[in-house]
Amino acid sequence: MHYLRAVATIALKDLRSEFRSKEAINASLSFAMVVLLLLSFAFDPSSEQAREFSGGLLWLVFAFAGTLILNRSFARELGNDCLDALLASPLPSWALYVGKCISNWLLLMALELACLPVFGIFYSIDWTVRFDGLLLVIGLATWALTVIGTMFSALTVNLRLRELMLPILVYPMMIPALLGAIQLTTDLLAGRPLSADNMLWLRLLVGFDVIYTALAVALVDTVLIG
Amino acid sequence: MREKILYAIGIVTGALLVRNLYVILLQLPDEAKQDAIWRIFCFHLPAAIVSFTGFFVALVFSLIYLAKRNLKWDALAASATEVSFALAIVTLVTGSIWARIIWGVWWAWDPRLTSYFICLLIYSGYLMLRRVIDEPTTRGRLSSVLSIFGFTNIVIVWKSIEWWATLHPGPVLSIRSGGGGRMNPAMESAAWWNVLAIGLLTVMFVAMRMRQEDTRRELDALRRLAHTI
């Protein structure tokens, strides 16, 4: 109970500071719009083809824009030695990590749900057909991105060349989850329900979430303290 | 003593490689469907097996480092990863040459190829991460964690062959039950002998790389000493 309160405190602290400054969410939202626009130049957005790789487009946008939020997660604590203070507090590192994951997940979900209507308008795709399934997939895949992104944000926080290292480390790790998310989202946007055909990908997403959450929680102490 | 063992392994490896080349190039005939190009398999498969094993061994060394915090284990993990990385590139290049002849393209976005490529990217991240951290204990700690994450990803790659529909040739070795054992025994044994040769070569490279790491640590210590004086 004590730990749960610690996790909630960290998550609320991060959300509050983000709502006050709005740095990460504004930057990532405008970046998402830029990517959505740029992708429309790569092919004809009104064609039938667009529907076939709509899932891929959407997740590319989410992954690129999302990492802007995730990357800042630990780096923002460097000013005024906040990270040292947090680590010196009686809070266990995993609670710090999970708290940050929760706030990042909520921010990413907000970003993605804001992108969906814009995406629907730009590429004339009806994303409301299987919205409940889509919400489940987005929730699971976003947790996968969050777990990896936050962990690597912690891992690279004290490095020189942090901004260069993060994308190199983060994107290859995210690929299995992105792959599952892309397959499922394309199916759902085309109106196909979650069924035995695509259950494998859903299982992949759940497995990815469970495995990497467990690994990260077990290893975050080693990463942050030593 | 350690030096002598290294030389002995070197001589055995050299002799074995010459013997294997003789068997593969001169003794064994062309394959019925693939012609001469099947021979590349004798390097492709051993490189793949040894690099996979190497990444796993690196994971074990990383775990031992995290438990014992002795930099020797970190150096071993790094050396094993570096050599396996080189072998993984050999796997991809030989596979690509084979694909050009048999499939007609250099690269196909087949799941197994793609996943292998992803692993390569992950370990290139590992090697780059090591370069940007100067402090040896931090370097050991963070790269060990990355090795654990990276290998977990390899497991997903290994499973991927069963999960995704694949263009990559199915298992042909006799140890794989179900669809296995279609390969000519003489050809298969040539590939296994090469697994041994390349495995020994890897052990030698890792040992050599370890010696370099030892020397570098000594140099670092001396430099620090010079600074304090």
Interface residues (C-beta under 8 A of the other chain):
Chain A: M151 L155 N158 L159 R160 L161 M165 I168 L169 P172 M173 I175 P176 L200 L204 F208 I211 Y212 L215 L219 T222 V223 G226
Chain B: L66 I118 L121 I122 S124 G125 M128 L129 V132 I133 T137 T138 R141 L142 S144 V145 L146 I148 F149 G150 T152 N153 I156 W163
